[in-house]
Amino acid sequence: MRRFLLLLALICGVVVLTGAQEVIFRTSGTLAYDASLPSGEGDSRNSYSIRVREGVLLEAIAASTEVDTWVDVQLPDGTTFSNDDYVGLDAGFLRLMPASGELRVTVSALYAHQEGSYTLTVREMPPPRTVVAGDRVSGTLTKGAYEGERRADLFHLRGEAGEQVVIELLSEDFDAFLEVVDQSGRTFFDDDGGRGFNSRLAYRFAESGSLTIIATSALGDSIGSYELRVTPLSRNVVARYEGRLRPGGRRSYDGKLVEVYEYNGRMGQSVAILLESDDFDPVLYLNHADGRHLAMDDDSGGNANSLLDVVLPSTETYRIYVVPFTDSEGAYRLTIFE
C-alpha cells in the first residue's frame, strides 16, 4: 500500500457569504517519496475530508510550483472521479454537490517519485447564470481574486427529454475551451471543435434535467471577451442506417468490432451525427478521407449514446466509425442531420 496520510478537516462554524467566491477550506501539504518502501509503495497520498451542503457549487484546486498534482475525489453520494491539469498542471474540479455530507479529496503527484509542496483550496462558487436554447451571451474572463484561480464563467441550462442543443464558445482573445457537466456528474469537453480556436459540442437530454456549462480557456488562465451560443438542434434527417456489430465482423486496430460509413461533406457545412444502441455503449468517430482524426464523442447523445456536431473544414469524403466502448456486439442506429 502506498504511504497514506489522512488529514481530517471538519469544517465547522464557517460563515458562507453569498454572491462572491468564498474559501471554505485551505491547507498546505507536502508530497514525499520514501525509498525504503517497496517499489510503487513509497509515494505519499494526502487525503482530506470536508463537510459540504447539498446544492452548493464547489471548486477545488491543488496548486503547486514543484509537482504536477493529481486528485482523486469522492462526492457525498459516493460518486468518484479523478483529475489532472484542471488549471495548467494543477489538478482540481468544479462540481455541484449532490448531497450533504463528506467530500473526500486525495492529493498525490502525477508521476512516481515526485516530491514537493502544494496548497489545496476549496471555494464555494456563486450560482451559475441561467441560459436557454436560442441565447447568445457575451462575457469577459478577467483576472481572478485568488492566485492560481481558474478563469471561467458558469451557466445553467435546462432541457426536456429528447431535446438536442449545440453549445458554442467563441473568442478572438483566447483559445476557447468548453466544458459541460450533466446532472449525473458526467463531464464533456471540447477544444477547437468549432472554426479556428473556437469550441463547439452537441448534447441530447435523455431525460428532463440540467447542464452546467463552463466557459474557459484551454489553459484556464487566459483573459478576454467571448460569446456563448446555445442553439436548438433541429435539422433535417439526410441519412439513417440500422446495422449490427456481429462476431466475425470487421475489427479496428485495438481489436474491437467496427463499422465504417462514408459521407460526402462540403467545406463550412454543419453536420450532426447521432449514434444510438440499446445493446452496447457506442462511440462515434469522424475522420478525414486520409485517415486523420477530426472528432469523436462518447455519451453526449444521452443514455450512453453518442452525438457529434461539427463544422466540416474541407470538401471531401469523410469516414464515420461505429465502435463499442468495450468489446461488444449488437444492433445500432446511425442518423445524419444537416
Backbone torsions as a table, in degrees:
resi	resn	phi	psi	omega
1	MET	NA	137.7	176.1
2	ARG	-67.6	147.4	-179.1
3	ARG	-60.6	128.4	-168.9
4	PHE	-124.3	120.1	178.9
5	LEU	-105.9	117.6	-178.6
6	LEU	-102.6	115.0	178.6
7	LEU	-115.1	110.8	-176.1
8	LEU	-91.0	113.8	-178.5
9	ALA	-111.8	96.6	179.4
10	LEU	-89.3	112.4	-173.8
11	ILE	-86.3	104.9	-175.9
12	CYS	-121.3	146.1	173.6
13	GLY	67.9	19.3	-179.9
14	VAL	-80.3	131.5	176.1
15	VAL	-89.6	117.3	-178.0
16	VAL	-97.0	119.8	179.2
17	LEU	-84.7	150.9	178.2
18	THR	-96.5	153.6	175.9
19	GLY	91.5	-72.1	-176.3
20	ALA	-84.4	167.1	175.0
21	GLN	-68.5	140.6	-179.8
22	GLU	-131.3	123.9	177.0
23	VAL	-72.3	119.5	178.8
24	ILE	-103.5	-14.2	177.9
25	PHE	-158.7	133.7	175.0
26	ARG	-148.7	133.1	177.8
27	THR	-151.1	154.1	175.1
28	SER	-108.4	147.4	-179.7
29	GLY	-147.2	174.5	-179.8
30	THR	-131.5	135.1	174.4
31	LEU	-102.1	124.0	-175.7
32	ALA	-125.9	163.7	177.9
33	TYR	-123.0	128.4	179.6
34	ASP	-106.2	101.7	-176.1
35	ALA	-69.4	-13.0	-179.2
36	SER	-76.7	-16.6	179.7
37	LEU	-85.4	159.8	178.7
38	PRO	-57.3	156.5	-179.2
39	SER	-54.8	132.5	179.0
40	GLY	86.2	-3.1	-177.4
41	GLU	-115.7	-1.0	-173.4
42	GLY	-95.3	-3.8	-179.0
43	ASP	-85.8	130.3	-175.9
44	SER	-79.4	153.2	175.3
45	ARG	-134.9	122.9	-177.4
46	ASN	-106.9	123.3	-173.3
47	SER	-113.9	140.3	-178.1
48	TYR	-130.1	141.6	178.2
49	SER	-119.7	124.8	-172.1
50	ILE	-128.0	128.8	178.3
51	ARG	-76.8	130.7	-177.9
52	VAL	-133.9	165.9	-179.7
53	ARG	-110.4	147.5	176.7
54	GLU	-60.6	139.3	175.8
55	GLY	86.3	-4.2	-179.7
56	VAL	-85.6	135.6	177.1
57	LEU	-91.2	118.8	-176.1
58	LEU	-118.8	143.8	171.3
59	GLU	-120.6	133.8	177.3
60	ALA	-125.9	137.4	178.6
61	ILE	-136.2	127.6	173.3
62	ALA	-100.4	95.4	-172.1
63	ALA	-95.1	137.4	179.0
64	SER	-154.8	144.3	172.7
65	THR	-101.0	1.7	-173.8
66	GLU	-116.4	-27.9	-179.5
67	VAL	-134.9	155.7	172.4
68	ASP	-86.0	106.1	-171.5
69	THR	-80.4	158.0	178.3
70	TRP	-138.7	139.7	176.9
71	VAL	-126.2	139.6	168.4
72	ASP	-109.9	133.1	-170.7
73	VAL	-127.3	139.1	170.3
74	GLN	-126.0	118.9	178.9
75	LEU	-78.3	165.2	-178.0
76	PRO	-58.5	-25.2	179.9
77	ASP	-88.8	4.5	179.1
78	GLY	97.3	-10.2	178.1
79	THR	-62.4	135.6	180.0
80	THR	-123.6	149.1	174.6
81	PHE	-162.4	169.1	180.0
82	SER	-130.5	162.7	178.8
83	ASN	-150.4	147.4	171.3
84	ASP	-138.2	137.7	173.9
85	ASP	65.9	47.6	174.9
86	TYR	-66.9	-43.8	173.6
87	VAL	-131.2	110.0	-174.9
88	GLY	60.1	-124.9	176.9
89	LEU	-96.9	5.0	-179.3
90	ASP	-89.1	130.2	178.9
91	ALA	-78.6	157.6	178.3
92	GLY	172.9	-169.8	-179.8
93	PHE	-165.9	164.0	174.0
94	LEU	-134.1	116.4	-176.5
95	ARG	-145.0	147.9	170.4
96	LEU	-85.1	125.9	-176.2
97	MET	-70.2	121.9	-175.7
98	PRO	-78.1	-14.0	-177.7
99	ALA	-161.7	162.8	173.0
100	SER	-81.4	150.0	179.3
101	GLY	145.0	-146.0	-174.9
102	GLU	-100.7	124.3	170.4
103	LEU	-95.5	122.8	-176.9
104	ARG	-110.5	122.3	-179.7
105	VAL	-122.2	123.4	178.6
106	THR	-113.3	124.2	-177.6
107	VAL	-104.4	132.8	175.1
108	SER	-146.6	177.9	177.1
109	ALA	-92.7	145.1	179.8
110	LEU	-64.9	-39.4	-176.5
111	TYR	-108.4	147.3	179.6
112	ALA	-63.4	146.9	174.8
113	HIS	71.5	5.5	175.9
114	GLN	-73.6	140.4	178.5
115	GLU	-131.5	147.6	177.3
116	GLY	158.6	174.1	-178.3
117	SER	-98.5	161.9	178.8
118	TYR	-152.1	167.2	172.8
119	THR	-127.6	124.9	176.3
120	LEU	-99.5	122.6	180.0
121	THR	-123.7	131.2	176.4
122	VAL	-119.0	125.6	-177.5
123	ARG	-121.7	144.3	169.5
124	GLU	-88.1	126.9	-174.8
125	MET	-99.6	153.6	175.7
126	PRO	-66.8	156.0	179.8
127	PRO	-59.5	143.8	178.8
128	PRO	-65.5	154.6	174.4
129	ARG	-75.1	139.3	-178.5
130	THR	-84.8	132.9	173.1
131	VAL	-126.8	159.5	177.3
132	VAL	-128.9	161.2	178.2
133	ALA	-57.8	131.6	-176.6
134	GLY	104.5	-12.4	-178.1
135	ASP	-75.8	147.2	167.0
136	ARG	-127.6	116.3	-172.4
137	VAL	-118.9	128.5	175.8
138	SER	-96.4	144.2	-180.0
139	GLY	-154.5	176.0	179.9
140	THR	-139.5	128.5	172.2
141	LEU	-86.4	124.2	-177.0
142	THR	-119.0	169.4	178.8
143	LYS	-64.2	130.6	-177.5
144	GLY	-75.8	168.7	-178.9
145	ALA	-79.6	-17.8	-175.3
146	TYR	-117.9	139.6	177.2
147	GLU	-62.2	132.4	179.7
148	GLY	82.2	2.7	-177.9
149	GLU	-70.2	140.4	175.8
150	ARG	-74.6	134.1	179.7
151	ARG	-93.8	110.9	-174.8
152	ALA	-156.9	151.4	171.2
153	ASP	-115.0	145.1	-175.2
154	LEU	-114.3	143.8	179.6
155	PHE	-136.8	152.6	-178.7
156	HIS	-119.3	127.0	-178.7
157	LEU	-127.5	126.9	175.3
158	ARG	-102.3	148.0	179.1
159	GLY	-146.0	158.1	178.4
160	GLU	-96.1	156.2	-179.6
161	ALA	-53.8	129.4	-180.0
162	GLY	89.7	-12.8	-179.5
163	GLU	-71.1	139.4	179.0
164	GLN	-121.6	138.0	-179.4
165	VAL	-135.2	154.3	170.4
166	VAL	-112.6	129.0	-179.0
167	ILE	-113.9	126.6	-178.4
168	GLU	-125.5	141.8	174.1
169	LEU	-124.3	118.1	-175.3
170	LEU	-120.5	139.0	177.4
171	SER	-154.7	142.2	172.5
172	GLU	-98.8	-2.9	-175.4
173	ASP	-103.1	-23.6	-177.2
174	PHE	-152.8	167.2	177.5
175	ASP	-77.9	104.8	-173.5
176	ALA	-68.8	140.4	177.6
177	PHE	-134.8	126.5	-173.0
178	LEU	-116.1	129.4	175.4
179	GLU	-124.2	145.2	176.7
180	VAL	-133.2	130.1	177.2
181	VAL	-118.4	120.8	-179.8
182	ASP	-85.5	177.4	-172.4
183	GLN	-71.6	-12.3	175.1
184	SER	-91.7	-0.3	177.6
185	GLY	93.9	-1.6	178.4
186	ARG	-72.1	140.7	-177.4
187	THR	-113.6	133.5	175.5
188	PHE	-123.0	146.7	-179.1
189	PHE	-147.9	160.2	176.9
190	ASP	-148.2	141.9	173.3
191	ASP	-134.6	118.4	177.0
192	ASP	71.6	20.6	176.9
193	GLY	-75.2	-15.9	174.0
194	GLY	-92.4	-161.0	178.4
195	ARG	-78.6	142.2	-179.5
196	GLY	63.6	-129.4	-179.7
197	PHE	-100.4	19.6	177.4
198	ASN	-83.8	159.4	-177.4
199	SER	-114.7	149.3	-175.5
200	ARG	-156.8	132.0	173.2
201	LEU	-148.6	158.5	180.0
202	ALA	-113.8	150.0	179.3
203	TYR	-144.0	140.5	177.1
204	ARG	-119.5	125.2	178.5
205	PHE	-76.3	111.9	176.4
206	ALA	-70.2	-29.2	176.0
207	GLU	-145.5	161.4	179.2
208	SER	-60.9	133.9	-177.3
209	GLY	179.1	-155.6	-174.1
210	SER	-139.6	160.1	175.8
211	LEU	-125.6	146.9	166.8
212	THR	-103.4	121.1	-179.2
213	ILE	-102.3	129.3	-179.0
214	ILE	-114.9	114.6	178.1
215	ALA	-98.6	115.8	-177.2
216	THR	-149.4	-169.1	178.5
217	SER	-109.9	168.6	-174.4
218	ALA	-59.3	-37.5	179.4
219	LEU	-100.4	-4.7	176.6
220	GLY	81.1	-0.5	-174.7
221	ASP	-124.3	12.1	-179.2
222	SER	-86.4	158.9	176.3
223	ILE	-124.8	158.7	178.7
224	GLY	142.6	179.0	-176.5
225	SER	-89.1	155.3	179.0
226	TYR	-151.9	167.8	171.2
227	GLU	-129.9	131.1	175.7
228	LEU	-105.4	128.4	179.2
229	ARG	-120.6	133.8	174.5
230	VAL	-121.9	113.9	-172.6
231	THR	-120.8	130.8	174.9
232	PRO	-62.0	137.4	179.7
233	LEU	-95.9	89.8	-179.9
234	SER	-129.5	95.1	-174.9
235	ARG	-128.9	173.3	179.3
236	ASN	-83.6	139.7	174.5
237	VAL	-78.3	123.3	180.0
238	VAL	-107.7	-17.2	177.8
239	ALA	-159.1	142.9	176.8
240	ARG	-143.3	129.3	-178.7
241	TYR	-126.2	142.8	171.2
242	GLU	-119.7	126.6	-177.0
243	GLY	-141.1	-176.1	-179.7
244	ARG	-148.3	132.1	170.5
245	LEU	-83.4	120.2	-173.6
246	ARG	-119.8	151.5	172.7
247	PRO	-57.4	138.9	-178.5
248	GLY	87.2	-2.8	179.8
249	GLY	-79.3	-177.5	-179.7
250	ARG	-62.7	142.4	-179.4
251	ARG	-124.4	149.4	179.5
252	SER	-83.2	-178.9	-176.6
253	TYR	-61.4	-26.5	-179.2
254	ASP	-95.3	9.5	174.9
255	GLY	91.7	-4.1	-179.9
256	LYS	-81.6	151.6	174.6
257	LEU	-63.4	147.3	-177.8
258	VAL	-151.1	145.4	169.9
259	GLU	-124.4	145.0	-175.1
260	VAL	-123.8	135.1	176.6
261	TYR	-125.2	153.3	178.7
262	GLU	-112.4	146.2	179.9
263	TYR	-138.9	124.9	178.7
264	ASN	-85.2	107.4	-175.7
265	GLY	-112.1	159.4	179.9
266	ARG	-112.7	147.9	178.6
267	MET	-58.7	130.1	179.8
268	GLY	85.6	-4.2	-179.4
269	GLN	-75.3	137.3	176.6
270	SER	-96.8	123.4	-175.5
271	VAL	-130.3	137.6	173.8
272	ALA	-115.5	139.0	-178.9
273	ILE	-129.7	125.1	-179.4
274	LEU	-115.6	127.1	178.0
275	LEU	-118.8	120.0	-176.5
276	GLU	-124.2	148.0	174.1
277	SER	-155.9	140.1	173.0
278	ASP	-95.9	-5.2	-173.8
279	ASP	-106.0	-24.9	-178.6
280	PHE	-152.5	167.2	177.7
281	ASP	-84.3	105.1	-173.5
282	PRO	-85.1	144.5	174.8
283	VAL	-121.6	138.0	-172.7
284	LEU	-115.7	129.5	176.8
285	TYR	-122.9	143.8	174.8
286	LEU	-127.9	121.6	-177.5
287	ASN	-121.8	158.5	170.8
288	HIS	-69.6	168.8	-179.5
289	ALA	-62.2	-30.8	-178.5
290	ASP	-87.1	6.1	176.7
291	GLY	97.3	-8.7	179.0
292	ARG	-66.1	139.3	-178.4
293	HIS	-72.1	136.6	176.0
294	LEU	-113.1	-48.9	-177.4
295	ALA	-159.5	157.4	173.8
296	MET	-149.1	159.6	175.5
297	ASP	-152.3	148.4	172.4
298	ASP	-140.5	116.0	170.5
299	ASP	87.5	-2.4	179.3
300	SER	-70.0	-14.3	-178.4
301	GLY	-86.5	4.9	-179.8
302	GLY	80.8	146.2	179.9
303	ASN	52.9	40.1	178.7
304	ALA	71.2	4.6	175.8
305	ASN	-78.6	165.3	-175.6
306	SER	-116.6	143.8	-177.8
307	LEU	-143.2	126.7	175.7
308	LEU	-118.5	142.4	170.4
309	ASP	-134.7	114.3	-173.2
310	VAL	-132.0	152.9	168.8
311	VAL	-100.3	115.4	-173.1
312	LEU	-69.4	130.6	-175.0
313	PRO	-81.9	-12.7	-177.1
314	SER	-157.3	164.6	176.1
315	THR	-89.5	114.8	-178.2
316	GLU	-170.5	179.3	176.0
317	THR	-95.4	110.5	-178.5
318	TYR	-88.0	156.7	179.8
319	ARG	-116.1	129.4	-180.0
320	ILE	-107.5	126.8	-177.4
321	TYR	-110.9	128.1	174.3
322	VAL	-102.2	116.3	-174.7
323	VAL	-136.7	142.9	173.3
324	PRO	-81.4	149.3	178.4
325	PHE	-63.0	-43.9	171.3
326	THR	-116.3	166.0	-176.8
327	ASP	-64.3	99.3	-174.6
328	SER	-137.4	173.0	176.9
329	GLU	-138.2	166.3	177.6
330	GLY	140.8	-178.7	-176.2
331	ALA	-83.8	154.4	177.7
332	TYR	-149.3	164.6	176.1
333	ARG	-129.0	128.5	179.4
334	LEU	-117.5	122.6	-177.9
335	THR	-124.9	134.1	179.5
336	ILE	-115.7	130.4	-179.2
337	PHE	-116.9	145.4	171.7
338	GLU	-124.8	NA	NA
